Amino acid sequence: MRDVDRLRGWPATLSEGPVGLRPLRLGDVRVWRETRVRNADWLRPWEPSNPETPLFRTGLGPYVSMVGTLRREARQGLALPWVVTYNGRFAGQLTVGAIVWGSARSAQVGYWIDGAVAGRGITPTALAMAVDHCFFTTGLHRLEANIRPENHASRRVVEKLGFREEGIRRRQLHIDGAWRDHICYALTVEDVPGGLLVQWRRARESAAHGGSSVEEV
C-alpha cells in the first residue's frame, strides 16, 4: 500500500511575484520545443545525454514520452515535475525526482532556465518555493542538487540558498558525450526551520539595501 504522504501536495501551483511553478502538461510541447532548440548551446554542457529527449528533435514523440513518464512518476509519488514561469510565460523546468520514501524521505532536484531570462533571480526563487513545498507540504526530509563543477552559475544558485556542499560524485552522469563528475549539494528540513523562501527574500532585501546583487540565473 502506498504511503499517504506520497500523494500530498500534488498537483501544485506556486508563485512568488512574477515567478511561478505549475505542473508540466502536454500543451507545453511547442513552447518547450522552441525553447530547448533555441537554448541548445546554453543547455548542452550541463544536461544528461539522453537519446529519448535530444535537444534538436522536432517531433512530438520525445516530449510526449517525457511528460507521460513524469506524470506516471508523480502519480506514484516519485516526482514533482514543474514548469517554471516568468510573468506567466514558460521559462524553464524544475523537477524534483528520484523520491525515496520510508526512512529516507529524500529526493533530487534538477532545473534549467531559458537563457533569455537568466540573471533575474528566477531560478533561486523557483527552487526556494519547491524546497519549501517538498519539506512542509509533501513531507520530504532531504533534497540534493548534483551539479557539474564547471557549472558556476548553477552552483551559485544553490550556494546563495544555503545548500551544503557534500563532496564530489565521480563520473555520476553521462553529459555532453562523457561521464562527468558532480558536486553534491544538499539541504534537510532542519536547515530551513522558517522556510527557504523567507530566507531568500531576506537575502534579496539585504542585498538591495547594501547595493550588491544576488540575482543569479
C-alpha positions as CSV (number, residue, x, y, z in Angstrom):
1,M,0.0,0.0,0.0
2,R,1.3,3.4,-0.9
3,D,2.2,5.9,1.9
4,V,-0.4,8.6,2.0
5,D,2.4,11.2,2.2
6,R,3.3,10.3,-1.4
7,L,0.1,11.9,-2.6
8,R,0.3,15.1,-0.5
9,G,0.7,18.4,-2.3
10,W,0.4,17.3,-6.0
11,P,-0.6,18.8,-8.3
12,A,0.6,22.2,-7.0
13,T,0.8,25.7,-8.5
14,L,3.1,28.1,-6.6
15,S,4.1,31.7,-7.1
16,E,6.3,34.5,-5.8
17,G,6.0,37.8,-7.6
18,P,6.5,37.2,-11.3
19,V,8.0,33.7,-10.8
20,G,5.7,30.7,-10.8
21,L,5.7,26.9,-10.7
22,R,3.0,24.8,-12.3
23,P,2.7,21.2,-13.4
24,L,4.2,20.3,-16.7
25,R,1.5,19.5,-19.3
26,L,1.2,18.1,-22.8
27,G,0.1,21.5,-24.1
28,D,3.5,22.9,-23.4
29,V,5.0,20.9,-26.3
30,R,5.5,23.8,-28.8
31,V,7.0,26.3,-26.4
32,W,9.1,23.6,-24.7
33,R,10.5,22.5,-28.1
34,E,11.1,26.1,-29.3
35,T,12.8,27.0,-26.0
36,R,15.0,23.9,-26.0
37,V,16.2,24.3,-29.5
38,R,16.9,28.0,-29.1
39,N,18.9,27.2,-25.9
40,A,20.7,24.1,-27.2
41,D,24.2,25.6,-26.8
42,W,23.3,27.1,-23.4
43,L,22.0,23.7,-22.1
44,R,24.2,21.1,-23.7
45,P,27.2,21.2,-21.4
46,W,25.0,20.6,-18.3
47,E,22.3,18.1,-19.2
48,P,22.4,14.3,-19.2
49,S,22.9,12.8,-22.6
50,N,19.6,11.1,-23.2
51,P,18.7,9.8,-26.7
52,E,15.0,9.9,-25.8
53,T,14.8,13.7,-25.4
54,P,17.6,15.2,-27.6
55,L,17.7,19.0,-27.9
56,F,17.2,19.1,-31.7
57,R,14.4,16.6,-32.3
58,T,11.5,18.3,-33.9
59,G,8.9,15.6,-33.5
60,L,6.4,15.4,-30.6
61,G,7.3,11.9,-29.6
62,P,10.2,12.6,-27.1
63,Y,8.2,15.3,-25.3
64,V,5.0,13.2,-25.1
65,S,7.2,10.3,-23.7
66,M,8.8,12.5,-21.1
67,V,5.5,14.0,-19.9
68,G,3.9,10.6,-19.7
69,T,6.8,9.3,-17.7
70,L,6.9,12.2,-15.3
71,R,3.1,12.2,-14.9
72,R,3.2,8.5,-14.0
73,E,6.0,9.1,-11.5
74,A,4.0,11.9,-10.0
75,R,1.0,9.7,-9.5
76,Q,3.3,7.1,-7.9
77,G,4.8,9.7,-5.5
78,L,8.2,9.6,-7.2
79,A,8.4,13.0,-8.9
80,L,7.1,16.6,-8.8
81,P,7.5,17.9,-12.4
82,W,7.1,21.6,-12.7
83,V,7.3,24.3,-15.4
84,V,9.0,27.5,-14.3
85,T,7.1,30.6,-15.5
86,Y,8.1,34.2,-15.5
87,N,5.3,36.8,-15.9
88,G,3.0,33.9,-16.8
89,R,5.2,32.7,-19.7
90,F,7.2,29.4,-20.0
91,A,10.7,30.0,-18.7
92,G,12.1,26.5,-18.0
93,Q,11.6,23.4,-15.9
94,L,12.2,22.3,-12.3
95,T,11.8,18.6,-11.4
96,V,12.0,17.0,-8.0
97,G,12.7,13.4,-8.8
98,A,14.2,10.1,-7.6
99,I,12.0,10.5,-4.5
100,V,12.6,7.8,-1.9
101,W,10.1,7.3,0.9
102,G,10.4,5.1,4.0
103,S,13.2,6.1,6.4
104,A,14.9,8.3,3.8
105,R,12.3,10.7,2.5
106,S,14.8,12.2,0.1
107,A,14.9,13.4,-3.5
108,Q,17.0,15.1,-6.1
109,V,16.2,18.4,-7.8
110,G,17.2,19.5,-11.3
111,Y,16.3,22.6,-13.3
112,W,17.0,24.6,-16.4
113,I,16.1,28.1,-17.4
114,D,15.7,29.9,-20.7
115,G,18.9,31.9,-21.3
116,A,16.8,34.8,-22.5
117,V,15.6,35.5,-18.9
118,A,18.6,34.3,-17.0
119,G,20.1,36.7,-14.4
120,R,16.8,37.8,-12.9
121,G,16.7,35.7,-9.8
122,I,14.1,33.3,-11.4
123,T,15.9,30.1,-10.7
124,P,16.7,30.6,-7.0
125,T,13.1,31.9,-6.3
126,A,11.6,28.8,-8.1
127,L,14.0,26.5,-6.2
128,A,13.2,28.1,-2.8
129,M,9.5,27.6,-3.5
130,A,10.0,24.0,-4.5
131,V,12.1,23.2,-1.4
132,D,9.5,24.7,0.9
133,H,6.7,22.7,-0.8
134,C,8.7,19.5,-0.6
135,F,9.6,19.9,3.1
136,F,6.5,21.4,4.5
137,T,3.7,20.1,2.3
138,T,4.9,16.9,0.7
139,G,6.8,15.7,3.8
140,L,10.3,15.1,2.4
141,H,13.3,15.4,4.7
142,R,16.3,15.9,2.4
143,L,16.9,17.4,-1.1
144,E,20.0,17.0,-3.2
145,A,21.2,19.0,-6.2
146,N,24.1,17.5,-8.1
147,I,25.9,20.0,-10.3
148,R,29.0,19.8,-12.6
149,P,31.9,21.7,-11.0
150,E,32.2,23.8,-14.2
151,N,28.6,25.0,-13.9
152,H,29.4,28.0,-11.9
153,A,26.0,29.7,-12.5
154,S,24.0,26.8,-11.2
155,R,26.4,26.3,-8.3
156,R,25.8,30.0,-7.3
157,V,22.1,29.3,-7.2
158,V,22.3,26.6,-4.5
159,E,25.1,28.3,-2.6
160,K,23.1,31.5,-2.3
161,L,20.2,29.5,-1.0
162,G,22.4,27.8,1.7
163,F,22.7,24.3,0.2
164,R,25.6,22.5,1.9
165,E,28.4,21.1,-0.3
166,E,28.9,17.4,0.5
167,G,31.7,16.4,-1.9
168,I,32.3,15.0,-5.4
169,R,30.4,12.2,-7.0
170,R,32.8,10.8,-9.5
171,R,31.6,10.2,-13.1
172,Q,28.0,10.4,-11.8
173,L,26.2,11.2,-15.1
174,H,26.7,10.9,-18.8
175,I,26.6,14.5,-20.1
176,D,27.6,16.0,-23.4
177,G,29.3,12.8,-24.6
178,A,31.2,11.7,-21.4
179,W,30.8,10.6,-17.8
180,R,31.1,13.7,-15.7
181,D,31.9,14.4,-12.0
182,H,29.3,16.3,-10.0
183,I,29.3,18.2,-6.7
184,C,26.6,17.1,-4.3
185,Y,24.8,19.9,-2.6
186,A,22.1,19.2,0.0
187,L,19.5,20.6,2.4
188,T,17.5,19.0,5.1
189,V,14.3,20.4,6.7
190,E,16.2,21.2,9.8
191,D,18.3,23.7,7.8
192,V,15.4,25.9,7.0
193,P,13.1,25.9,10.0
194,G,11.3,29.1,8.9
195,G,11.2,28.2,5.2
196,L,13.8,28.8,2.5
197,L,11.7,31.3,0.6
198,V,11.7,33.6,3.6
199,Q,15.5,33.3,3.8
200,W,15.8,34.1,0.1
201,R,13.5,37.2,0.4
202,R,15.7,38.5,3.3
203,A,18.9,37.9,1.3
204,R,17.5,39.9,-1.7
205,E,16.3,42.7,0.5
206,S,19.6,42.9,2.3
207,A,21.5,42.9,-1.0
208,A,19.2,45.6,-2.3
209,H,19.8,47.8,0.7
210,G,23.5,47.2,0.6
211,G,23.8,47.9,-3.1
212,S,25.0,44.4,-4.0
213,S,23.3,41.7,-6.1
214,V,22.0,38.2,-5.5
215,E,20.3,37.9,-8.9
216,E,21.9,34.8,-10.4
217,V,20.4,32.5,-13.1
